[in-house]
């Protein structure tokens, strides 16, 4: 076997076969045992293979950091969505309830329901409510003297 043939076969050979070339009975193994130049080439291929395997086994620091940042961002978005649902659900329920009350009893309050006008300060049956700046307030009373609905919008 010539060195040219051996070098071509070295690139195709299994690294395990190259490492134990003396124990195999092949033309390449016999050539490597007698040719120092080809044996050096085989050793360099084995070193490169080992370095490559080691590099692939350990994740790159940038990849680890990118994965950590992506997980943190996903957790932040999940917490934000949870907060929106936690805050939005009671507000939506209050809006639906207010809409039902207005539709059911009309603007004037309807039977058994009276509405005070919506301005900055509203008082009705001893209840005084001041709306925050930029908001309105409505105070609704029912037939029961125990029930007063205060709605900010």
N, C-alpha and C positions, 0 to 999 in steps of 0.2 A: 504494500500500500504506500502511495506517495503522500507527502505532507499536504498537497493540495486536496487530495481525496479525504484525508483525515480531518482537515479544517472544515470541509463541507459537511462531513458527518458529525463533527463536534457541535455545530449549530443545530442539528436535528436530534442529537442524543438526549436521553433522559439524564437529568442531573445525578440521579442515584447511580446510574451506570458509570458516569464520569468519575464520581467520587470513589467507586470501587473498581476502577478499571483493571487492576491487577488480578482480581478474582473472577473476571469474566473471560470467557474463551471466544473472543471475536477478533476480527481483523483490526478494528479500532483499538481494542484493549491491548493487543500485542504491539501495535504501533506506538501507543502512548507509553508503554513500558520501556521502549527502546529510544524514543525521540524526545529529547529535553525541550526542544522548541514547541512541539505540539502539546507536551505535558504542561508547559507554562501557560499556553493558550487555554487548555482545559481548566487549569487552576483559576485563571482570570474569569472564565465563564462561570465557574462555581462561586467565586466571590461576588460577582455581579448578581447572580441569582439569589444568593443569601441576602445581599443588601436590598434588593428589590422586595423580597418576601418580608423582610423586617420593616421596610418603609410602608408596605401595604397593610401590615398588621397593626401599626400604631396610627391612629387618626391624626391628621395635621392639626396643629394648634388653632389655625384659623377656622377649620371645620368645626372643632369643638366649641369655639366661641360663637360661631354663627348659629350652631344648633341651640346653644344656651339662650342666645338672644331671641331666636325664633320661638322657643318655648315660653320665654318670659312675655313676649308680645302676645302670643295666643292666650296665655292666662290673663293678661291685662284686658284684652278684648272680651273674654268670657266674663270677667268681673263687671265690666262696663255694661254688657248686655243684661246681666243679672240685676244690676242697679236700676236700669231703665224699666225692667219688668216690675221690680219691687216698688218703684215710685209711681210708675204709670198705671198699674192696675187699680189702686185705690182712687186715683184721680179719674180714671175712665168710669169706674163704678159710680162715683159721685156725680159725674156729668150725666150719665144715663139716668140716674135717679132724679136729678133735677129736671132733665128733659121730660121724663114721665110725669112728674108733678105738674109742670107747666102745661103739657099737652092735655093732661087729664082734667085740670082745673082751670085752664085758660089763663089769660093774663090778669084778670081781676081777682083771681084766687078761687073762683068757683064756689060750690056749696061747701061750707065748713072750712074754707081756706081763704085767708086774706094775705095780701102781699103789700108790704110797705114800698114806697118808691125807692129806686136805686140811686142814692147819692152818697156823698162822702160820709155823712153821719146819718144813721138810720135809727130811729127809736120806735119801739112798738111794745105795748104792755110792760113798760119798765125795762125793756132790753135796749141798750144803746150799743151800736157797733160802729166803729170807724174803720173804713177800708184803707188799706195801704195806698200810697201814691200810685196812680196809674191803674188801679183796680176798682171794681164796683162791688157792692154788697147788696144782697136781698135778704130780708128777714121774713120768713113765712110762718104763720101760725095756723094750727089746725083747730078742730072743735075741742080738743083736749087742751086744757090750760097747762098741762105738763109738757107739751111738745112744741118746741120752737125750732125751725130749721133756719140756719144761717148759711147763706151761700155766697162765697166770694167768686167773682169771675172777672 
